[in-house]
Amino acid sequence: MKSTAFVSKRLSEKFGKLWIAAEVILFVLVGAAVDIRYTLQAGAAALAMILLALVFRACGVLLCVAKTSLGGKEKLFCVIAYLPKATVQAAIGSVPLAAGLSCGQIVLSVAVLAIVITAPLGALGMDATYKKLLEKES
C-alpha cells in the first residue's frame, strides 16, 4: 500500500499540471472579453485606484510580518513579492460583466489594467532585488 505522503505528492503534481492549463484558459478568456476602449476610458482614476490599493496591500503585508523574526530587508522583499496581482483579478474581474451589471466592462478593464501593470513590475522588482534583500541560509 502506498503511503499518504506519496499519494499526496502525486496528487499535488497532477493538480499543478492541471492548473497550468486552466490558468492559460482563464487568461485567454479574460483577454478575449476586454474592450480596450473601456480601459483607456478609465484612465488616471483607474491608475490612482490601483496605486492606492497597492499602498494598502503593502501596509497589510508589513502588518503581517511585523512581529516575525524577518529582518528589514526581508520584510521589504515580502512587500515587493506581494505587489503582483493577476490570478484573482482575472478570475473575479469578469463577474460583474457576467452578472449584467452596467459597471461590468469597466471593472473588467480595471482588473486587466491591474494585471498589466503589477505583474511585470512585481516580477521585475523581485528579480532585481532578491540578491540584495535576501540571504541564503547555510
Backbone torsions as a table, in degrees:
resi	resn	phi	psi	omega
1	MET	NA	137.6	-177.6
2	LYS	-79.1	146.2	-178.1
3	SER	-72.5	156.9	179.3
4	THR	-62.7	-38.8	180.0
5	ALA	-63.7	-41.0	179.7
6	PHE	-64.5	-47.2	179.9
7	VAL	-63.3	-41.9	179.2
8	SER	-61.7	-43.3	179.7
9	LYS	-64.3	-45.1	179.7
10	ARG	-62.5	-43.1	179.4
11	LEU	-63.4	-42.1	178.7
12	SER	-61.6	-42.2	178.2
13	GLU	-63.5	-42.7	-179.6
14	LYS	-65.1	-44.5	178.6
15	PHE	-66.4	-32.9	176.2
16	GLY	-61.7	-43.6	177.7
17	LYS	-66.4	-39.9	178.3
18	LEU	-63.8	-39.6	-179.4
19	TRP	-64.6	-35.6	178.6
20	ILE	-58.2	-46.9	178.9
21	ALA	-66.0	-42.9	-179.5
22	ALA	-64.2	-36.8	179.6
23	GLU	-65.2	-41.8	177.6
24	VAL	-61.6	-46.1	179.1
25	ILE	-61.6	-43.3	179.2
26	LEU	-57.4	-49.6	-177.7
27	PHE	-70.0	-33.3	176.2
28	VAL	-65.0	-44.8	-179.7
29	LEU	-65.5	-40.7	177.8
30	VAL	-64.8	-44.7	178.6
31	GLY	-60.7	-36.5	179.7
32	ALA	-70.2	-26.7	-177.1
33	ALA	-86.2	-11.8	-174.7
34	VAL	-80.2	133.6	172.4
35	ASP	-105.7	112.1	-173.4
36	ILE	-59.7	-25.6	179.5
37	ARG	-61.9	-39.1	178.8
38	TYR	-68.3	-35.4	178.5
39	THR	-64.7	-44.4	177.7
40	LEU	-66.2	-35.7	-179.8
41	GLN	-67.1	-33.3	-179.7
42	ALA	-63.3	-39.4	171.3
43	GLY	53.1	-137.5	-172.8
44	ALA	-64.6	-33.8	179.8
45	ALA	-62.7	-41.0	178.4
46	ALA	-65.9	-42.5	178.2
47	LEU	-61.9	-43.2	179.1
48	ALA	-62.6	-41.0	179.8
49	MET	-65.2	-41.5	178.6
50	ILE	-63.6	-44.9	179.1
51	LEU	-63.1	-41.3	177.6
52	LEU	-63.3	-41.7	177.7
53	ALA	-62.5	-37.9	178.5
54	LEU	-67.1	-36.0	176.7
55	VAL	-63.6	-45.7	178.2
56	PHE	-63.8	-38.8	178.3
57	ARG	-63.3	-43.6	179.2
58	ALA	-61.7	-42.6	177.6
59	CYS	-62.5	-40.9	177.8
60	GLY	-62.2	-42.9	178.3
61	VAL	-63.2	-44.7	179.6
62	LEU	-62.4	-38.5	176.2
63	LEU	-63.5	-40.2	-178.5
64	CYS	-67.3	-33.0	-177.5
65	VAL	-101.0	3.5	-174.7
66	ALA	-58.8	-44.9	-174.8
67	LYS	-96.6	18.1	178.9
68	THR	-92.3	174.8	179.5
69	SER	-86.8	6.2	179.4
70	LEU	-66.8	145.5	176.3
71	GLY	-80.1	174.1	-178.9
72	GLY	-60.2	-41.3	179.6
73	LYS	-65.9	-39.5	179.2
74	GLU	-67.0	-38.4	177.3
75	LYS	-64.7	-40.8	176.8
76	LEU	-61.9	-40.5	178.2
77	PHE	-64.5	-36.4	176.5
78	CYS	-60.0	-41.9	177.6
79	VAL	-60.9	-46.3	-179.8
80	ILE	-63.3	-40.7	-177.8
81	ALA	-66.4	-26.0	-179.8
82	TYR	-93.7	2.9	177.5
83	LEU	-69.0	-42.6	-176.7
84	PRO	-63.0	139.1	176.7
85	LYS	-130.1	133.6	177.2
86	ALA	-158.4	-64.0	-169.6
87	THR	-62.6	-47.4	-179.5
88	VAL	-65.7	-42.0	179.1
89	GLN	-62.3	-39.9	178.9
90	ALA	-67.2	-38.2	-176.9
91	ALA	-73.0	-41.5	-175.5
92	ILE	-105.2	-8.0	-179.2
93	GLY	-63.6	-26.8	-178.2
94	SER	-94.7	-1.6	-178.3
95	VAL	-60.1	-47.6	178.4
96	PRO	-61.2	-35.7	177.7
97	LEU	-65.7	-44.5	179.0
98	ALA	-66.1	-29.6	179.2
99	ALA	-79.7	-5.3	177.9
100	GLY	81.8	16.4	179.1
101	LEU	-73.5	146.5	-177.9
102	SER	-65.4	-25.7	179.6
103	CYS	-86.9	0.6	-173.2
104	GLY	-55.2	-45.5	-177.1
105	GLN	-66.7	-39.5	-179.3
106	ILE	-70.8	-37.2	177.5
107	VAL	-63.0	-44.4	177.8
108	LEU	-62.5	-41.7	-179.6
109	SER	-64.0	-42.1	178.7
110	VAL	-67.7	-37.5	177.0
111	ALA	-61.9	-43.4	178.8
112	VAL	-66.9	-39.5	177.4
113	LEU	-61.3	-40.6	177.3
114	ALA	-61.9	-39.7	178.1
115	ILE	-65.0	-47.9	-176.2
116	VAL	-63.6	-34.0	-179.1
117	ILE	-82.5	-50.4	-169.3
118	THR	-81.6	-33.7	-177.3
119	ALA	-62.5	-51.3	178.8
120	PRO	-67.4	-39.4	179.8
121	LEU	-62.9	-42.6	178.9
122	GLY	-65.0	-43.8	179.3
123	ALA	-63.6	-44.6	178.1
124	LEU	-65.2	-41.1	179.4
125	GLY	-61.9	-44.1	178.4
126	MET	-65.9	-42.6	-179.2
127	ASP	-64.8	-36.5	-177.3
128	ALA	-78.7	-23.9	-172.0
129	THR	-112.3	-13.1	-172.7
130	TYR	-62.0	-34.6	-179.5
131	LYS	-70.4	-32.0	-178.7
132	LYS	-83.5	-33.0	-172.7
133	LEU	-97.2	-22.0	-176.4
134	LEU	-115.7	147.8	176.8
135	GLU	-119.7	142.2	177.0
136	LYS	-73.1	138.6	174.1
137	GLU	-81.9	141.0	-178.7
138	SER	-89.1	NA	NA
